[in-house]
Every structure is written in C-alpha cells, then in structure tokens.
C-alpha cells in the first residue's frame, strides 16, 4: 500500500527559528511529524535510495489516517537536489521558509557549527575567509557555508521554479518572535487546517548553547571506528537517539556575545544587494537587514 505523501515542509533557513515554527505547528492535531530534529530523507543520498516507505515507517510512528504529514529540514531550500526530490515526491506540497537577518544568521551558524564539532576555527572572520570548501563531506560543507546559506533570493527563486509560488510562504524570524500567535494562525490558514488552534508558546526551543568539551562531538562524528562499533551493537533509531543525548549532555546554555561591529558591518555590506533582491521578490520590507 502506498504511504501517504508529505503535505507541508518547513524548508529552512538554518538558524532562523525554523525548529520553533515546526514544533509549534506540530502541536496542531491536524498534523503528524517526525520526533527527531530534522527529516533527512530528501537530503541524505543513502536514505533517499532506500525509499520513502522505509522513511515513513521510521519517522511517522504516530500517523493516523486523515492527518497531514509535516516535515522540517533546513537543507531543503539550500540543497537544489533536495528541493528537486521534494518536488518529485509531491509537486503541490506547501512550503514554509523562515528567514533571518543573514549576518546574524551567519554568526549563529558559526557557533552552532562549533557546538556540533564541525567548525575547527575559533575566529569568525577567519572561518568566513576559509570558506566551506575545506570540508569534503557535503553536510559539513553546508553547515559552515555561512555566506551561501544567506543567499535567500536564489534559494526562493529556485523553489518557485519547481512549485507554484502560491504554495510558498515566507516568514521572517522577527515576525515569529514578536507575534507568534499571528504567525502560526497564518501558517495554519496557509496549510488548510483549523487556524483557531493555539500552540503552547510557553515552550521554548533551541536555546543558544556551547560545547562543554569541544572535541567530544567532533570525536563522535569523525571517528569511523567508533561509529562502526556503535553501529554493530545498536539499531539505527537507538543509535541516533544516543548521539542526540550525548550531544545534549555536552551542551550548556549560554548568553551569546554580540558579533564584532566591524565584522557585522562587512556582512551587512555583503548581503545588502542580496537583501534588496529578496525584498523585490517577496514584497517583504527588509530595510532592517541593511543596518
């Protein structure tokens, strides 16, 4: 029997409150979703090659007939191959993209890459200069593509070349933070579900954190022998949960320090023409992003 198709996808952006939006939407009884942070089927080649039936069984254990399947992966708007796979799966899917001030997003992504054991450099400007090409693994490459991830207009335009533009909703992180109730109401209306439902906004997701032991997650990610041994004794689901718990135990909540003013200005200048292009494309006032 064919598995139900995914109907709604939060497609990014990375470090733009997409997790918060996804989790608040998932509180709606009309939706079912994956318990893990990201739905990786369209992004990871090995999972995609195993087929959607397997991905469905592993990711949507609480699905009930009649529910809409909701997924989230911040790579869906960044990786063209992932977007094409998404379209092939369901050409009339509804997409929601959460966008953040690109300079601030890059700064947050730098800290996240450090936290996840991917970014080896301690200096943000040095990491910007080094670029993502120093990483051969495509997932790591994407995690440290601090500039490329902020090329929103190119990414939205590509999505519009695949999906009907009316099926793509743009949410600004500032809007979500300042008026979450109104944003979620609009998201529910966009998805065709009861818009009077109110999520529990007292729950907060993805607080800023740093690694207690910086080399810990890096060791887990890069030590193939250790991963192979773990893989022999633990099934994939249990292995993923163990890695997630280990990473969580290695994090401590922090008050993130501000970016160096000079670095911030360089990024604002870099992104200004891209922001203006996005503003024309979406009709959104992004003047605050140019400051």
Secondary structure in CASP SS format (residue, H / E / C, confidence):
PFRMAT SS
TARGET T0000
AUTHOR 0000-0000-0000
METHOD secondary structure of the structure
MODEL  1
X C 1.00
X C 1.00
X C 1.00
X C 1.00
X C 1.00
X E 1.00
X E 1.00
X E 1.00
X E 1.00
X E 1.00
X E 1.00
X E 1.00
X C 1.00
X C 1.00
X C 1.00
X C 1.00
X C 1.00
X H 1.00
X H 1.00
X H 1.00
X H 1.00
X H 1.00
X H 1.00
X H 1.00
X H 1.00
X H 1.00
X C 1.00
X C 1.00
X C 1.00
X C 1.00
X E 1.00
X E 1.00
X E 1.00
X C 1.00
X C 1.00
X C 1.00
X C 1.00
X C 1.00
X C 1.00
X C 1.00
X C 1.00
X C 1.00
X C 1.00
X C 1.00
X H 1.00
X H 1.00
X H 1.00
X H 1.00
X H 1.00
X C 1.00
X C 1.00
X H 1.00
X H 1.00
X H 1.00
X H 1.00
X H 1.00
X H 1.00
X H 1.00
X H 1.00
X C 1.00
X C 1.00
X C 1.00
X C 1.00
X C 1.00
X C 1.00
X C 1.00
X C 1.00
X E 1.00
X E 1.00
X E 1.00
X E 1.00
X E 1.00
X C 1.00
X C 1.00
X C 1.00
X C 1.00
X C 1.00
X C 1.00
X C 1.00
X H 1.00
X H 1.00
X H 1.00
X H 1.00
X H 1.00
X H 1.00
X H 1.00
X H 1.00
X H 1.00
X H 1.00
X C 1.00
X C 1.00
X C 1.00
X C 1.00
X E 1.00
X E 1.00
X E 1.00
X E 1.00
X E 1.00
X E 1.00
X C 1.00
X C 1.00
X H 1.00
X H 1.00
X H 1.00
X H 1.00
X H 1.00
X H 1.00
X H 1.00
X H 1.00
X H 1.00
X H 1.00
X H 1.00
X H 1.00
X H 1.00
X H 1.00
X C 1.00
X C 1.00
X C 1.00
X C 1.00
X C 1.00
X C 1.00
X C 1.00
X C 1.00
X H 1.00
X H 1.00
X H 1.00
X H 1.00
X H 1.00
X H 1.00
X H 1.00
X C 1.00
X H 1.00
X H 1.00
X H 1.00
X C 1.00
X C 1.00
X C 1.00
X H 1.00
X H 1.00
X H 1.00
X H 1.00
X H 1.00
X H 1.00
X C 1.00
X C 1.00
X C 1.00
X C 1.00
X H 1.00
X H 1.00
X H 1.00
X C 1.00
X H 1.00
X H 1.00
X H 1.00
X H 1.00
X H 1.00
X H 1.00
X H 1.00
X H 1.00
X H 1.00
X H 1.00
X H 1.00
X C 1.00
X C 1.00
X H 1.00
X H 1.00
X H 1.00
X E 1.00
X E 1.00
X E 1.00
X E 1.00
X E 1.00
X H 1.00
X H 1.00
X H 1.00
X H 1.00
X H 1.00
X H 1.00
X C 1.00
X H 1.00
X H 1.00
X H 1.00
X H 1.00
X H 1.00
X H 1.00
X H 1.00
X H 1.00
X H 1.00
X H 1.00
X H 1.00
X H 1.00
X C 1.00
X C 1.00
X C 1.00
X C 1.00
X C 1.00
X C 1.00
X C 1.00
X C 1.00
X C 1.00
X C 1.00
X C 1.00
X C 1.00
X C 1.00
X C 1.00
X C 1.00
X C 1.00
X C 1.00
X E 1.00
X E 1.00
X E 1.00
X C 1.00
X C 1.00
X H 1.00
X H 1.00
X H 1.00
X H 1.00
X H 1.00
X H 1.00
X H 1.00
X H 1.00
X H 1.00
X C 1.00
X H 1.00
X H 1.00
X H 1.00
X H 1.00
X H 1.00
X H 1.00
X H 1.00
X H 1.00
X H 1.00
X H 1.00
X C 1.00
X C 1.00
X H 1.00
X H 1.00
X H 1.00
X H 1.00
X H 1.00
X H 1.00
X H 1.00
X H 1.00
X H 1.00
X H 1.00
X H 1.00
X H 1.00
X H 1.00
X H 1.00
X C 1.00
X E 1.00
X E 1.00
X E 1.00
X C 1.00
X C 1.00
X C 1.00
X C 1.00
X C 1.00
X C 1.00
X C 1.00
X H 1.00
X H 1.00
X H 1.00
X H 1.00
X H 1.00
X H 1.00
X H 1.00
X H 1.00
X H 1.00
X H 1.00
X H 1.00
X H 1.00
X H 1.00
X H 1.00
X H 1.00
X H 1.00
X H 1.00
X H 1.00
X H 1.00
X H 1.00
X H 1.00
X H 1.00
X C 1.00
X C 1.00
X C 1.00
X C 1.00
X H 1.00
X H 1.00
X H 1.00
X H 1.00
X C 1.00
END
